[in-house]
Amino acid sequence: MSYSISEEKQLIRVRVLALRQSLAPEEVREAGEAVSHIIRSHVSATNTGKVCIYANTGKEIPTEGLIQNLLADGVRVAVPDWEAWKQGSGLRVVTIESTEELVREGRVVPQPMVTDGRTSPVEEFELFLVPGIAFDSEGNRLGMGGGYFDRLLSRASSTATFTGLAYDFQVITHLPSETHDIPVHEVVTPGTIQVRGGEHKQEDKNYGS
């Protein structure tokens, strides 16, 4: 039986989301801490000063601790304003100074509080940390199907780096892709950095070092 690209994508979504939903809270917490350690080290080593990062929902790789750490390190952090886009106000990212500025009540995705002077051009940010349901070795990314992050990344600077955050099982051999799909440059999981094109870098499991 042959499937269309959209049907293939949906089959992968169902399978991988079921695996993610089966994770225990402790597994989610440990994965978030491991990924946070890797990203924080990378940001420090590359002297990255402006990071746009998603606010997680459900059992996505947690980002609250990472956001707090980046802010403590003096990094300028922005969170996409998904709610504004959904309501037709366009794409924008909002800088925050604390995770307390993320509104969770009544929202599908935590949203940054929007105040004067806090919205920033997407083009300013050097690193974009994005969620996904699945990724492959070529950097192809499968999201929920709404196209939000593809639109956001299409507006980024040509020198920006796109990094997906995922569990190990979310990196699969091949993903169907379409012309509007924006690939990431690398995928960070608790134990591996997968660079587009197939290169792997195994991370030291001693995350506290």
C-alpha positions in Angstrom: 0.0 0.0 0.0 1.3 3.4 -0.9 0.8 6.5 1.1 0.9 10.2 0.3 3.6 12.3 2.1 1.0 13.8 4.4 -0.3 10.3 5.3 3.3 9.0 5.9 3.9 12.0 8.2 0.7 11.3 10.2 1.6 7.6 10.7 5.0 8.7 12.1 3.4 11.3 14.4 1.0 8.7 15.8 3.8 6.1 16.5 6.4 8.5 18.0 3.8 10.5 20.0 2.7 7.2 21.6 6.3 6.5 22.6 6.8 10.0 24.0 3.5 9.8 25.9 4.6 6.6 27.6 7.7 8.2 29.2 7.7 8.4 33.0 8.0 11.9 34.6 11.5 11.0 35.8 12.6 10.1 32.3 11.3 13.4 31.0 13.1 15.3 33.8 16.4 13.5 33.2 16.3 14.0 29.5 15.7 17.7 30.0 18.6 18.1 32.3 20.9 16.2 30.0 19.9 18.2 26.9 20.2 21.5 28.9 23.8 20.6 29.9 24.7 20.0 26.3 23.1 23.2 25.0 24.4 25.4 27.8 28.0 24.1 27.1 27.5 24.7 23.3 26.2 28.3 23.8 29.1 29.1 26.1 31.7 27.6 23.7 30.4 29.5 20.7 29.8 32.7 22.6 26.2 32.8 21.5 24.5 35.8 22.9 20.9 35.6 21.5 18.8 32.4 21.7 15.2 31.8 20.6 13.8 28.8 22.4 10.4 27.1 22.7 8.5 26.8 25.9 7.7 23.2 26.2 4.3 21.6 26.6 3.4 18.0 27.6 6.3 15.6 27.4 8.4 17.6 24.9 12.0 18.0 26.0 11.6 20.4 29.0 13.1 23.8 28.5 12.3 25.8 31.7 15.6 24.8 33.4 17.5 25.6 30.3 15.9 29.0 29.9 16.8 29.8 33.6 20.4 28.7 33.0 20.8 30.7 29.8 19.4 33.8 31.5 21.8 33.3 34.4 24.6 33.1 31.9 23.7 36.5 30.5 22.2 35.2 27.3 19.3 37.2 25.7 16.4 34.7 25.5 13.3 35.0 23.5 10.2 32.7 23.2 7.9 32.6 20.2 4.5 34.1 20.6 2.5 31.3 19.2 -0.8 32.6 20.4 -0.4 35.9 18.5 0.3 34.0 15.3 -2.7 31.8 15.9 -4.9 34.9 16.3 -3.6 36.4 13.1 -1.2 39.0 14.6 1.8 37.6 12.7 5.0 36.0 13.7 7.0 37.5 16.5 9.3 36.5 19.3 9.3 38.1 22.8 12.3 38.4 25.1 11.9 37.3 28.7 13.9 37.9 31.9 12.4 35.0 33.9 10.3 31.9 33.3 7.7 33.6 35.5 7.0 35.7 32.5 5.5 32.7 30.7 1.7 32.4 30.8 0.5 28.8 31.1 -3.1 29.1 32.4 -5.6 28.5 29.6 -2.9 28.1 26.9 -2.1 25.1 24.8 1.5 26.3 24.7 3.1 28.6 27.4 3.2 32.1 26.0 5.5 35.0 26.8 4.0 38.1 28.4 4.0 40.8 25.8 5.1 44.2 27.1 6.5 47.4 25.5 9.9 46.9 24.1 10.0 43.1 24.5 9.2 42.0 20.9 12.3 41.5 18.8 13.0 40.9 15.1 13.4 37.2 14.4 16.5 38.0 12.3 18.5 39.1 15.5 18.8 35.6 17.0 21.8 33.4 16.4 20.4 30.1 17.7 16.9 28.6 17.4 16.0 25.7 19.7 13.0 24.0 18.3 10.8 21.0 19.3 9.7 18.2 17.0 8.0 14.9 16.9 10.7 13.3 14.8 13.9 14.2 13.0 16.2 12.3 10.6 20.0 12.4 9.8 19.4 15.0 7.1 18.0 17.4 9.5 14.4 17.0 8.3 11.9 17.8 11.1 8.4 16.6 11.7 6.2 18.9 13.8 2.5 18.9 14.6 1.6 19.9 11.0 0.6 23.6 11.5 3.8 25.0 9.9 4.5 27.5 12.7 8.2 26.7 13.2 8.8 26.4 9.4 7.5 29.9 9.0 9.5 31.2 12.0 12.8 29.6 10.8 12.2 30.9 7.2 12.6 34.4 8.6 15.8 33.8 10.5 19.2 35.1 9.5 21.1 33.0 7.0 23.8 32.7 9.6 21.5 31.4 12.3 21.8 27.8 13.6 18.6 25.7 14.0 18.8 23.0 16.6 16.2 20.4 17.4 15.8 19.1 20.9 14.6 15.5 21.1 14.7 12.1 22.9 16.9 9.5 21.2 14.0 7.5 19.8 12.7 10.6 18.0 15.7 10.5 15.6 14.7 8.1 12.9 16.3 6.9 9.6 14.2 8.8 7.2 11.4 11.4 7.2 9.3 12.4 4.2 9.7 16.1 3.5 8.2 18.8 1.3 9.5 22.0 -0.2 8.1 24.1 2.6 9.8 22.0 5.4 12.8 23.8 7.0 15.5 21.4 8.1 17.5 21.9 11.3 21.3 21.9 11.3 21.6 19.6 14.2 19.6 17.6 16.7 20.5 17.3 20.4 19.3 14.3 22.4 20.3 13.3 25.9 23.3 11.3 24.5 24.0 12.4 21.0 24.5 15.5 18.8 23.3 14.5 15.3 24.7 16.9 12.7 22.9 17.2 9.4 24.5 14.8 6.9 24.9 11.9 9.4 27.8 12.9 11.7 27.3 11.9 15.3 29.0 13.1 18.4 28.5 10.9 21.4 28.1 13.0 24.6 29.7 12.1 28.0 26.9 10.5 30.1 28.3 12.3 33.2 26.1 15.3 32.7 27.0 16.9 35.9 30.7 17.3 35.0 
